[in-house]
């Protein structure tokens, strides 16, 4: 697939955030070494069915907001990247990506957050917001955003990753009211707002979000794109081939057992196999892992996986009841699915319901 020029990478840091994790300067497809450390090229295969991306493109070009929804680790961010790359052929769109999941400072006011948000769209927009008279913050931001759109020639794509995490902030509902107000203007007669297109991703159930954000959630006028399926066996093989890894039947079975074919874990496992080869199942001391070891190779060899598991453990431990629920699923004899208890675990990508209720992959047993 031939790609046009890619959008400029946004790599902003300040008191409230880390580096933006999405880099559009390296295409998903084609030859060339990856030089962007924040980009994950191992996930760059076209997901099944192929019509998924095509349908999403058509909806967005018709100004229908898109919401990529699904558990953590199932490829929402990558699919959004794939969409943005396709939209950016020949620089037909102005594209900005903002990841709410990177907002780290807890004690933010709505004013500070909107300034942070505006900075990721354009530093000049943030400067204008700082200097504006702001008796009504949402109105001020909306007016400034309208002026920003008016100065643009191409249509504007605002892609917001992990949108639902803003609900953990006191001003979360205000932010969603702001987005809904912008979408209402898209449906009006304003020529400048007709340039505006919105793409979001969320781990939380869309129906619940709509109920929580009544009376005017932004999600109920968008098109949901579910991203909740593990890799098929064919996708695992395709991804392995792109990484130069030839899989045996036993290795395919191991990946399914240990990773549940969950895209993020599967990508890590295949990346390890490419980097370590026959040494993949050895620990840091050069000793071979036990044949009954349930880990993907040796966790000690993979800082990326270890950090991911540590982050999940920290999130679980913030809620004692949730961590206890996880341990009941993790340890024999397990338990049956209870929506109120286990949906948060499903949202984190830790459990699956089909074909049976269990941990997504046995590697999650490492969370103790």
N, C-alpha and C positions, 0 to 999 in steps of 0.2 A: 504494500500500500504506500502510495506516495503522499507525503504530508507537505503542506505549505509551511510558511514561516511560523515559528512558535512564539507565543507571547513571552514577554520579558518576565524573568523570575522575580518574585517578590520575596525579599529576605530581610524582614524588619524585626528588630528587637528593641524592647524598651523595658520599663519597670514591670509591665504587666504580662509580657508574653515571651515565648521562645521563638525560634525560627519557624517560618511558615513551612509546613511539611510537604507541600505540593510544589513541584518544579515543572514548569511547562517548557523549559528550554531544551529538554531532551525528548525526542519523539519515542513513542512506545514501540514503533515498528521500524525495521531497517537496521543496517549494520552500523557499527560505531561503538566506541567505548563509552561507558557511562562516566561522566565527569561531575555529576551533580549528586552530592552525598544525601540530599533529602528526598531523592526520587527512588521509587521502587520498581525497577524495570522487570523484575522477575514475575510480576503479576500481569504483564502486558501481553495477554492473549485475548482474542475476541471471545467473550463468554457466549455460551449457548442459551437460548436460541439466538442466531445472528440478527434476527429481526428486532431484538430488544433495543439495541442502540439506534437502529433505523427509525423505529417507532418513536423513541424519545426525541430524536432530532426533529421529526415532523411536528410533534406536539410543541416543542419549544419555539420553533420557527413560526408557529401559529399563535405565539404569545401565551401559551398555556404554561403556568409554572410547573416545574418538575420537582418531585420529592423522592429521592432515593432512600428507601427505608429497609432496615434489616439489622440483624445482630452484628455486633462488633466482630471484625475479622473475616467478613464474608465478601469484601470487595467493593463497598460503596464508594470509597474515595477513588479507587482505581477506575471504576466505571464512569464516575464524574470526570476524571482526567481524560478518559477516552473520548467522552462527549465533547469536552472543551477543545481537544486537539482537532476533532472533526469540524467543529464550528469555526476554528481559527484558520482554516485554509485560506490563503491569499489575503489574510488580514481583513476579513469581512466584518469582524466583530471586535469591539473593545471588551476585554475580559478581565475581571478581577475576582480573585479567590480569597475568601476570609475564612479561617478555621477557628470557630469559637472554642474548640477543644484546647487551643493553645493559650487561652486566657487564664493566667495562673494566679494573679493577685486576687485575693478574696474580697478585700475591703474596697470595692469600687462603687462609686455612685453611678447613677444613670448618665450623668453628664460626662464623667470620666470614660465610661464605656462607649458612649456615642463618639467621643473624640478619638478613642482607640479604633473604633470601627471605621470612622471616616478616614483615619490615617492609612488604613489598609486599602482603601479605595483610591485615595489620592491625597498626598500631603497638603496640597492647596485647599482641598475640601475641609480637612481638619483645621487648618489655619483660619479659614472663614468661619467655621463653627465656633472656635475659641473667641473670635472677635465679634460674633453676632450678639444682638440683643436677644436674650433667651428666656422670656417669661414663660413660654411654653416650649419645652425642649423638642418634642416631637414635631411641632409645627415649624420650628426653626430649621431642624434637620431636613424636613420635607422640602421646604422652600429652597434651601441650599442645594439639595440633591436635584431638584428640578432645574436649577440654573446650570448645574454641572452637566446634566443631560442635554440641555439646550446647546451647550458649546461643543458637543460631540457630533461628529459626522456619522460614524458607523453605529449600528445598534449596540446596546450595552448589555453584557451578561454579568450579573452578580451571582457568583456561586458561593454558597455558605456551607461549610462543612460542620458536622456535629451541631446543627442548629439547636436541637432540643436541650443541649447542656446549659444553655443560657437560662432555662427555667429553674436551675439550681440557685440562681441569683435573685435577690429581692426585686429587681427591676425586670425580670424575665418577661412577664406578661406585657409590660410597656413596650418592650422591643418587638414583640409579635404584633401588637397593635400598630406599631410604626410600619412594619412590613405589609400588614393588611391594608393600611391606608395607601401605601404606594401601589399595591396591586389594584385597588379601586380606581386610582388615577389612570392606570394603564387601560382600563375599560372605558374611560371617559373620552372626551374630545380633545384633550391636550396632546398636541403633536409631539412635544418633547418627551412626555411620559410613554408614548407609544414606542420609543426606542428601548424601553426597559424590559429586560427578561430576567427571571429569577429561577435559580436552581438551588435546592437545599438537600441536605442529607440528615437523617435522624435514626437513632437506635430505638426510639420509643414508638409504640403503636400509634398509628395515625388517628384511629378512632378515639383513643384516650386523649390524645393531644387536642383534638377538636372539641371534646367535651370539657377539657380543662380550660380551654381558651375561649369559651363562649363569652359573648355572643358573636364575635367576628374573628375566628381563627383564620390565618392565611392558608392553612392546608386544605380547607374544604373547597377551594376554587382551583386547586392544582390537580395534577395527574400523578398518582403514586406509581413508582417503579420499584416493585419488590426486589430486593437483593438478599435472598435468604437461602439460597441453595448451595450445597457443597459442590466442589468440582466433580464432574462426571469422571469415570475412568479414562475416557478419551481426552478430557481436558488435562488431567494429570500427566498423561503421556505427552501431550502437545507441549505443555510447560517444560517438562523434562527435556524434550528435544531442543527447545529454544535455549536451554541452559547447557546443552551438550552432554546430557546425562542419559545413558541407556539403562532402562529399568528392567530388572528381572521380575518374574511373577511374584517371587517372595518379597521383593522390595515394595511392589505395589500393595501387597497385602499389609505389610508393615506400616506404610504411610496411611492406609485406610484405618488401621487399628489405632495407631498412635496419634494421628492428626484428624481422623474422621473426614479426610479430604477437605477440611476447612481451608479456604484459599490462603489465608495468612500463614497458618502453620505449615501447610503443604509447601508453600513457597520457601519458607525457612529450611525445611527438611531437604528440599531439592538443592537449594543453594549450598547447604552444608555438604551434600554429596558431591557437588561440583568442586568445592574448594578443598575438601579433605580426602576424597576418594576412598581408598581402602582404610585410611586412618580415621574415618568418620565415627567409628564406634569405640574410639579410645578416649580416655579422659586426659586431663592436663598432665598427669604424671607418666603418660605413655603406656598405661596399663589398659588392656582390653576390657571393655565393659562386659558385665555378666550377660550371658546369652538370654536370660530371662528379664533383663533390664527393660523397663517399659518406656524409657526416655527416648526422644529423638536423638540418636547418637549419644553424645555426652553433653548435658546441659552446660557443664563447665566450659566447653569449647565454644559456646555460642552466647556472647554477651547480649545480642539482640533478643534472643528468646528468653534469656534469664531476666532481662529488664522488663520484658512484656509480662512475664508471669509475676514478677514482683509488683508491677503496677496493678495488676488484677487483684493480687492478694491485698494490697493496701486499700483498694476500693471495697473489697469484701469486708475487711475488718472495720471499716467505718460504720457498718451496720451489723451488730452482733447477731441479730436474728438471721440475717442473710448469710453470714458466714456459717452459722450452724446448719442452715438449710443446704448449703453447698457440701458440707462435710457428710450429711446424711446421704446425699446422692453419690458422693465420692467413695464412701466406704461400704463394703458389703454389709447387708444384702441389698442396699439401695432402697428406693421408695417409688411410689406412684406419683404421676404428675398432678400437681395442684396449682391451678393458674395463679392465685394470689401469692403463693409462696415462691413459685419457680419462674414466673415470667421475668423477674429481674435478672435471674441467672441466664435465661435464654437471651435477653437483651445484651448481656455481656459476652455472648458467644460461648458460654461454658457448657451448656447442655443443649441437647436436641430431643425432640419428641418422637421422631420417626426414624427407623421403623419401630424403635422402642425408646422409652425415656431413659437417658443415660448421659454421662459426660460426652461432650463432642468428640474428644480424643483422650486417650489414656495419659497423654503428656500432662494434662491438667491435674493429674494426681500429684504432680510435683508441688502444687500449692498446698502447704501444710499449715 
